């Protein structure tokens, strides 16, 4: 069984875009692969070196991924900072990483522009820490988005370099995970683009959204004056709303409103009310599970401890072998 490693940054609540993207992918992978999913609290310090409530953010991510269906019995779910071997491999890889190649990484150059007053060493060596997270478990697959392809290539570079320098085929060279199907792209409520936190809270529907807040968001979603000709093409803001309905509503409901639109009889107030009802019903089981888990500190502690123990089994073995290959010995 192939090993997959993927990180989860503790940066806010999960929304429907996350759910139909990363979460659904994780749920599929945990059924077919040996999965390590870690909450990347070290990584979060590169942009927020003094977080207001790091532990609270980690807890929130742990709760929401569990509520969404991640199974700690099937996958290894752990907190990055609970595995000291991560930082040791990070150090060892940094010894063979070159400043010039790290400075050329696109994500580093982007961050330098975005946060010129916080260009820290962690930003520069971000690809090395990512490589350590993956190589630590000798992963063969990494699910990466378009914006992370260069970081995957850096992981491959560092793995090959270690193998070449020490004349050992020690680290497998990871490749991108191929999901084999078109992923669902969830649009936001602002009329263009995808659902995401960076576009503002009003653009996204969160899994733990209060039903009253959710309804207000949907009713305020961008629309237009309505179609003027039968079967006319839907403009982007309207198509986005129909796409959202296709995700959370019954096919018959979608077909009903599509017919109304094509016949120039649609009333957006009715359409949005139905969409809001269906979103509330869709998120209700997850929202209830989030509330239940948030109050169960004993279970969360058990999950985190079990994940750390499972992850360290792999990590300790890798570090022990890497140290021996490099030449570290106890007197």
Secondary structure, 3 states (H helix, E strand, C coil): CCEEEEEECCCCCCEHHHHHHHHHHHHHHHHHCEEEEEECHHHHCCCCCCCCCHHHHHHHHHHHHHHCCCCCCCCEEEEHHHCHHHHHHHHHHHCCCCHHHHHCCHHHHHHHHHCCCCCCHHHHCHHHHHHHHHHCCCCCEECCCHHHHHHHHHHHHHHHHHHHHCCCCCCCCCEECCCCCCCCCCECCCCCCECCHHHCHHHCCECCCCHHHHHHHHHCCCCCCCCCCCCCCCCHHHHHHHHHHHHHCCHHHHHHHHHHHHCCCCCHHHHHHHHHHHHHHHHHHHHHHHHHHHCCHHHHHHHHHHHHHHHHHHHHHHHHHHHHHHCCCCC
